[in-house]
Amino acid sequence: MRRQDDTLGYISGTLSTLASQAGLIGQEVTEHSEMLDELSTRVDSTQSRLSRVTRTMTDFLRKNEDTRSSWCIAILILILIILLILVILL
């Protein structure tokens, strides 16, 4: 009978330890869940900002595709080549 009481006492202690550990694990899970929710909110915010910037850049590039800017770049490159040739020759 005493042996059974000792065994039951040991089992009771083990169950108490397990209950304590389960409580701590539950707290950790809750904390991590809150951190993940905050991270998700930040990621969503960043994604919306990136989408806005991408749209703005796309609009900017579309507006600057006209041929006048291409001609301007071509003329500037030609002037640069001429200046480089003059620097090399002189």
ZAZA-936667 format. One line per field, with one value per atom (N, C-alpha, C, O): atom name; y negated, z negated, x negated; residue in three letters; residue number from 1. Coordinates in steps of 0.05 Angstrom, whole numbers, plus 5000, padded with zeros to 4 digits. Each point is the difference from the previous one (the first is absolute). Layout:
N
name = [CA, ...]
py = [Y, ...]
pz = [Z, ...]
px = [X, ...]
resn = [Ala, ...]
resi = [NUM, ...]
end
This chain:
90
name = [N, CA, C, O, N, CA, C, O, N, CA, C, O, N, CA, C, O, N, CA, C, O, N, CA, C, O, N, CA, C, O, N, CA, C, O, N, CA, C, O, N, CA, C, O, N, CA, C, O, N, CA, C, O, N, CA, C, O, N, CA, C, O, N, CA, C, O, N, CA, C, O, N, CA, C, O, N, CA, C, O, N, CA, C, O, N, CA, C, O, N, CA, C, O, N, CA, C, O, N, CA, C, O, N, CA, C, O, N, CA, C, O, N, CA, C, O, N, CA, C, O, N, CA, C, O, N, CA, C, O, N, CA, C, O, N, CA, C, O, N, CA, C, O, N, CA, C, O, N, CA, C, O, N, CA, C, O, N, CA, C, O, N, CA, C, O, N, CA, C, O, N, CA, C, O, N, CA, C, O, N, CA, C, O, N, CA, C, O, N, CA, C, O, N, CA, C, O, N, CA, C, O, N, CA, C, O, N, CA, C, O, N, CA, C, O, N, CA, C, O, N, CA, C, O, N, CA, C, O, N, CA, C, O, N, CA, C, O, N, CA, C, O, N, CA, C, O, N, CA, C, O, N, CA, C, O, N, CA, C, O, N, CA, C, O, N, CA, C, O, N, CA, C, O, N, CA, C, O, N, CA, C, O, N, CA, C, O, N, CA, C, O, N, CA, C, O, N, CA, C, O, N, CA, C, O, N, CA, C, O, N, CA, C, O, N, CA, C, O, N, CA, C, O, N, CA, C, O, N, CA, C, O, N, CA, C, O, N, CA, C, O, N, CA, C, O, N, CA, C, O, N, CA, C, O, N, CA, C, O, N, CA, C, O, N, CA, C, O, N, CA, C, O, N, CA, C, O, N, CA, C, O, N, CA, C, O, N, CA, C, O, N, CA, C, O, N, CA, C, O, N, CA, C, O]
py = [5024, 4976, 4975, 4980, 5021, 4977, 4995, 4978, 5044, 4998, 4987, 4984, 5023, 4987, 4970, 4984, 5009, 4972, 4985, 4977, 5035, 4988, 4996, 4979, 5042, 4998, 4978, 4985, 5015, 4979, 4972, 4981, 5016, 4975, 4991, 4977, 5043, 4994, 4992, 4980, 5034, 4994, 4972, 4985, 5009, 4974, 4978, 4979, 5025, 4980, 4996, 4977, 5045, 4999, 4985, 4983, 5023, 4986, 4971, 4983, 5010, 4972, 4985, 4978, 5036, 4988, 4997, 4979, 5041, 4999, 4977, 4986, 5011, 4978, 4973, 4982, 5015, 4975, 4995, 4977, 5043, 4997, 4994, 4984, 5029, 4995, 4970, 4988, 5002, 4972, 4981, 4981, 5026, 4983, 5001, 4980, 5044, 5003, 4984, 4988, 5013, 4984, 4971, 4986, 5004, 4971, 4994, 4979, 5038, 4996, 4999, 4983, 5036, 5001, 4974, 4989, 5001, 4975, 4977, 4984, 5014, 4978, 5002, 4979, 5044, 5003, 4994, 4989, 5019, 4993, 4970, 4990, 4996, 4971, 4987, 4982, 5029, 4990, 5005, 4983, 5040, 5007, 4982, 4991, 5003, 4981, 4973, 4987, 5003, 4974, 5000, 4981, 5041, 5002, 5001, 4987, 5027, 5002, 4972, 4993, 4992, 4972, 4983, 4985, 5017, 4985, 5008, 4983, 5043, 5010, 4990, 4992, 5008, 4990, 4971, 4991, 4993, 4972, 4995, 4983, 5032, 4997, 5008, 4988, 5033, 5010, 4978, 4996, 4991, 4979, 4977, 4988, 5005, 4978, 5007, 4983, 5042, 5008, 5000, 4993, 5015, 5000, 4971, 4995, 4987, 4972, 4989, 4987, 5019, 4991, 5012, 4987, 5039, 5013, 4987, 4996, 4998, 4987, 4972, 4993, 4993, 4973, 5002, 4984, 5035, 5003, 5008, 4991, 5027, 5008, 4977, 4996, 4987, 4976, 4981, 4989, 5008, 4982, 5010, 4984, 5042, 5011, 4998, 4995, 5010, 4998, 4972, 4996, 4984, 4972, 4991, 4982, 5031, 4991, 5018, 4999, 5015, 5017, 4985, 5012, 4963, 4986, 4997, 5003, 4992, 5000, 4975, 5002, 4977, 4976, 5006, 4992, 5023, 5007, 5019, 4998, 5019, 5018, 4984, 5006, 4974, 4984, 4983, 4997, 4994, 4984, 5017, 4991, 5033, 5019, 5006, 5000, 5004, 5006, 4977, 5004, 4972, 4976, 4996, 4994, 5011, 4997, 5021, 4994, 5030, 5021, 4992, 5004, 4985, 4991, 4978, 5000, 4981, 4978, 5012, 4991, 5028, 5013, 5013, 4998, 5017, 5013, 4980, 5004, 4974, 4979, 4988, 4996, 4999, 4988, 5020, 4992, 5034, 5020, 5001, 5002, 4997, 5000, 4975, 5003, 4974, 4976, 5001, 4991, 5021, 5002, 5019, 4995, 5027, 5019, 4988, 5005, 4981, 4989, 4976, 4995, 4991, 4976, 5007, 4983]
pz = [5000, 5000, 5000, 5014, 4971, 4998, 5027, 5009, 5005, 5026, 5020, 5016, 4983, 5017, 4994, 5018, 4956, 4993, 5010, 5009, 4989, 5011, 5030, 5011, 5002, 5030, 5007, 5018, 4968, 5005, 4994, 5015, 4965, 4994, 5022, 5008, 5002, 5022, 5025, 5014, 4992, 5024, 4996, 5019, 4957, 4995, 5004, 5012, 4979, 5004, 5029, 5010, 5005, 5028, 5015, 5017, 4976, 5012, 4994, 5017, 4959, 4992, 5017, 5009, 4994, 5017, 5029, 5012, 4998, 5028, 5003, 5020, 4960, 5001, 5000, 5015, 4969, 4999, 5027, 5010, 5001, 5026, 5022, 5018, 4981, 5020, 4998, 5021, 4955, 4996, 5012, 5013, 4983, 5011, 5030, 5014, 4997, 5029, 5011, 5021, 4966, 5008, 5001, 5019, 4961, 4999, 5024, 5013, 4992, 5023, 5026, 5017, 4986, 5025, 5003, 5022, 4957, 5001, 5007, 5017, 4971, 5007, 5029, 5013, 4996, 5028, 5019, 5022, 4971, 5017, 5002, 5022, 4956, 5001, 5017, 5015, 4982, 5016, 5030, 5017, 4990, 5028, 5011, 5023, 4960, 5009, 5006, 5020, 4962, 5005, 5025, 5016, 4988, 5024, 5025, 5020, 4979, 5023, 5007, 5023, 4956, 5005, 5013, 5019, 4971, 5012, 5029, 5017, 4988, 5027, 5019, 5023, 4968, 5017, 5006, 5022, 4958, 5004, 5020, 5017, 4979, 5019, 5028, 5019, 4983, 5027, 5014, 5024, 4961, 5012, 5009, 5021, 4962, 5008, 5025, 5018, 4983, 5023, 5025, 5022, 4976, 5022, 5010, 5025, 4956, 5008, 5015, 5020, 4969, 5013, 5027, 5019, 4983, 5026, 5021, 5023, 4968, 5018, 5008, 5024, 4957, 5006, 5020, 5018, 4977, 5018, 5028, 5020, 4982, 5026, 5014, 5024, 4962, 5013, 5009, 5022, 4961, 5007, 5025, 5019, 4982, 5024, 5025, 5021, 4976, 5023, 5011, 5024, 4958, 5008, 5014, 5017, 4976, 5010, 5024, 5007, 5005, 5022, 5027, 5021, 4979, 5025, 5015, 4988, 5037, 5017, 4995, 5006, 4984, 4994, 4981, 5003, 4976, 4980, 5013, 4993, 5024, 5014, 5018, 5000, 5014, 5017, 4983, 5007, 4971, 4982, 4990, 5000, 4992, 4991, 5022, 4996, 5028, 5023, 5006, 5005, 4995, 5005, 4978, 5006, 4969, 4978, 5003, 4994, 5014, 5004, 5022, 4998, 5024, 5023, 4991, 5007, 4977, 4990, 4983, 5001, 4982, 4982, 5017, 4993, 5027, 5018, 5013, 5001, 5009, 5013, 4980, 5006, 4970, 4979, 4993, 4996, 5002, 4994, 5022, 4994, 5031, 5022, 4999, 5004, 4990, 4999, 4977, 5003, 4974, 4977, 5007, 4993, 5021, 5007, 5020, 4998, 5022, 5021, 4990, 5012, 4969, 4991, 4977, 4989]
px = [4984, 5016, 4983, 5006, 4972, 4982, 4987, 4996, 4998, 4987, 5019, 4991, 5035, 5019, 5003, 5002, 4997, 5001, 4976, 5002, 4975, 4975, 5002, 4993, 5017, 5003, 5020, 4995, 5028, 5020, 4989, 5006, 4978, 4987, 4981, 4999, 4986, 4981, 5016, 4993, 5028, 5017, 5012, 5002, 5008, 5012, 4979, 5007, 4969, 4979, 4993, 4997, 5003, 4994, 5022, 4995, 5030, 5023, 5000, 5006, 4986, 4998, 4979, 5004, 4973, 4979, 5009, 4995, 5019, 5010, 5020, 5000, 5017, 5020, 4987, 5008, 4971, 4985, 4986, 5001, 4987, 4987, 5020, 4995, 5028, 5021, 5009, 5006, 4997, 5007, 4979, 5007, 4968, 4978, 5000, 4996, 5008, 5002, 5023, 4998, 5025, 5023, 4994, 5008, 4978, 4992, 4982, 5003, 4977, 4982, 5015, 4995, 5024, 5016, 5016, 5001, 5010, 5016, 4982, 5007, 4969, 4981, 4992, 4999, 4994, 4992, 5022, 4996, 5028, 5023, 5004, 5006, 4991, 5002, 4978, 5005, 4971, 4978, 5004, 4995, 5016, 5006, 5022, 4999, 5021, 5021, 4989, 5007, 4975, 4987, 4983, 5001, 4984, 4984, 5017, 4993, 5029, 5018, 5011, 5003, 5004, 5010, 4979, 5006, 4969, 4978, 4995, 4995, 5005, 4995, 5022, 4994, 5031, 5022, 4997, 5004, 4988, 4995, 4977, 5003, 4976, 4977, 5008, 4991, 5024, 5009, 5017, 4997, 5021, 5016, 4983, 5005, 4975, 4982, 4984, 4996, 4994, 4985, 5017, 4991, 5034, 5018, 5005, 5000, 5003, 5003, 4976, 5002, 4974, 4975, 4997, 4991, 5015, 4998, 5019, 4992, 5032, 5019, 4990, 5002, 4987, 4989, 4977, 4998, 4984, 4977, 5009, 4990, 5030, 5011, 5012, 4995, 5020, 5011, 4978, 5002, 4978, 4978, 4985, 4995, 5000, 4986, 5017, 4990, 5036, 5018, 5000, 5001, 5000, 5001, 4974, 5000, 4977, 4974, 4991, 4977, 5042, 4992, 5002, 4994, 5013, 5004, 4973, 4979, 5023, 4976, 4983, 4976, 5035, 4983, 4978, 4977, 5029, 4979, 4979, 4977, 5032, 4981, 4981, 4976, 5035, 4983, 4981, 4977, 5032, 4983, 4977, 4977, 5029, 4978, 4981, 4976, 5034, 4983, 4981, 4976, 5035, 4984, 4978, 4978, 5030, 4980, 4978, 4977, 5030, 4979, 4982, 4976, 5035, 4984, 4981, 4976, 5033, 4983, 4978, 4977, 5030, 4980, 4978, 4977, 5031, 4980, 4982, 4976, 5036, 4983, 4981, 4976, 5033, 4982, 4978, 4977, 5029, 4980, 4979, 4976, 5033, 4981, 4982, 4976, 5035, 4984, 4980, 4977, 5031, 4981, 4978, 4977, 5029, 4979, 4981, 4976, 5034, 4983, 4984, 4978, 5031, 4985, 4983, 4986]
resn = [Met, Met, Met, Met, Arg, Arg, Arg, Arg, Arg, Arg, Arg, Arg, Gln, Gln, Gln, Gln, Asp, Asp, Asp, Asp, Asp, Asp, Asp, Asp, Thr, Thr, Thr, Thr, Leu, Leu, Leu, Leu, Gly, Gly, Gly, Gly, Tyr, Tyr, Tyr, Tyr, Ile, Ile, Ile, Ile, Ser, Ser, Ser, Ser, Gly, Gly, Gly, Gly, Thr, Thr, Thr, Thr, Leu, Leu, Leu, Leu, Ser, Ser, Ser, Ser, Thr, Thr, Thr, Thr, Leu, Leu, Leu, Leu, Ala, Ala, Ala, Ala, Ser, Ser, Ser, Ser, Gln, Gln, Gln, Gln, Ala, Ala, Ala, Ala, Gly, Gly, Gly, Gly, Leu, Leu, Leu, Leu, Ile, Ile, Ile, Ile, Gly, Gly, Gly, Gly, Gln, Gln, Gln, Gln, Glu, Glu, Glu, Glu, Val, Val, Val, Val, Thr, Thr, Thr, Thr, Glu, Glu, Glu, Glu, His, His, His, His, Ser, Ser, Ser, Ser, Glu, Glu, Glu, Glu, Met, Met, Met, Met, Leu, Leu, Leu, Leu, Asp, Asp, Asp, Asp, Glu, Glu, Glu, Glu, Leu, Leu, Leu, Leu, Ser, Ser, Ser, Ser, Thr, Thr, Thr, Thr, Arg, Arg, Arg, Arg, Val, Val, Val, Val, Asp, Asp, Asp, Asp, Ser, Ser, Ser, Ser, Thr, Thr, Thr, Thr, Gln, Gln, Gln, Gln, Ser, Ser, Ser, Ser, Arg, Arg, Arg, Arg, Leu, Leu, Leu, Leu, Ser, Ser, Ser, Ser, Arg, Arg, Arg, Arg, Val, Val, Val, Val, Thr, Thr, Thr, Thr, Arg, Arg, Arg, Arg, Thr, Thr, Thr, Thr, Met, Met, Met, Met, Thr, Thr, Thr, Thr, Asp, Asp, Asp, Asp, Phe, Phe, Phe, Phe, Leu, Leu, Leu, Leu, Arg, Arg, Arg, Arg, Lys, Lys, Lys, Lys, Asn, Asn, Asn, Asn, Glu, Glu, Glu, Glu, Asp, Asp, Asp, Asp, Thr, Thr, Thr, Thr, Arg, Arg, Arg, Arg, Ser, Ser, Ser, Ser, Ser, Ser, Ser, Ser, Trp, Trp, Trp, Trp, Cys, Cys, Cys, Cys, Ile, Ile, Ile, Ile, Ala, Ala, Ala, Ala, Ile, Ile, Ile, Ile, Leu, Leu, Leu, Leu, Ile, Ile, Ile, Ile, Leu, Leu, Leu, Leu, Ile, Ile, Ile, Ile, Leu, Leu, Leu, Leu, Ile, Ile, Ile, Ile, Ile, Ile, Ile, Ile, Leu, Leu, Leu, Leu, Leu, Leu, Leu, Leu, Ile, Ile, Ile, Ile, Leu, Leu, Leu, Leu, Val, Val, Val, Val, Ile, Ile, Ile, Ile, Leu, Leu, Leu, Leu, Leu, Leu, Leu, Leu]
resi = [1, 1, 1, 1, 2, 2, 2, 2, 3, 3, 3, 3, 4, 4, 4, 4, 5, 5, 5, 5, 6, 6, 6, 6, 7, 7, 7, 7, 8, 8, 8, 8, 9, 9, 9, 9, 10, 10, 10, 10, 11, 11, 11, 11, 12, 12, 12, 12, 13, 13, 13, 13, 14, 14, 14, 14, 15, 15, 15, 15, 16, 16, 16, 16, 17, 17, 17, 17, 18, 18, 18, 18, 19, 19, 19, 19, 20, 20, 20, 20, 21, 21, 21, 21, 22, 22, 22, 22, 23, 23, 23, 23, 24, 24, 24, 24, 25, 25, 25, 25, 26, 26, 26, 26, 27, 27, 27, 27, 28, 28, 28, 28, 29, 29, 29, 29, 30, 30, 30, 30, 31, 31, 31, 31, 32, 32, 32, 32, 33, 33, 33, 33, 34, 34, 34, 34, 35, 35, 35, 35, 36, 36, 36, 36, 37, 37, 37, 37, 38, 38, 38, 38, 39, 39, 39, 39, 40, 40, 40, 40, 41, 41, 41, 41, 42, 42, 42, 42, 43, 43, 43, 43, 44, 44, 44, 44, 45, 45, 45, 45, 46, 46, 46, 46, 47, 47, 47, 47, 48, 48, 48, 48, 49, 49, 49, 49, 50, 50, 50, 50, 51, 51, 51, 51, 52, 52, 52, 52, 53, 53, 53, 53, 54, 54, 54, 54, 55, 55, 55, 55, 56, 56, 56, 56, 57, 57, 57, 57, 58, 58, 58, 58, 59, 59, 59, 59, 60, 60, 60, 60, 61, 61, 61, 61, 62, 62, 62, 62, 63, 63, 63, 63, 64, 64, 64, 64, 65, 65, 65, 65, 66, 66, 66, 66, 67, 67, 67, 67, 68, 68, 68, 68, 69, 69, 69, 69, 70, 70, 70, 70, 71, 71, 71, 71, 72, 72, 72, 72, 73, 73, 73, 73, 74, 74, 74, 74, 75, 75, 75, 75, 76, 76, 76, 76, 77, 77, 77, 77, 78, 78, 78, 78, 79, 79, 79, 79, 80, 80, 80, 80, 81, 81, 81, 81, 82, 82, 82, 82, 83, 83, 83, 83, 84, 84, 84, 84, 85, 85, 85, 85, 86, 86, 86, 86, 87, 87, 87, 87, 88, 88, 88, 88, 89, 89, 89, 89, 90, 90, 90, 90]
end
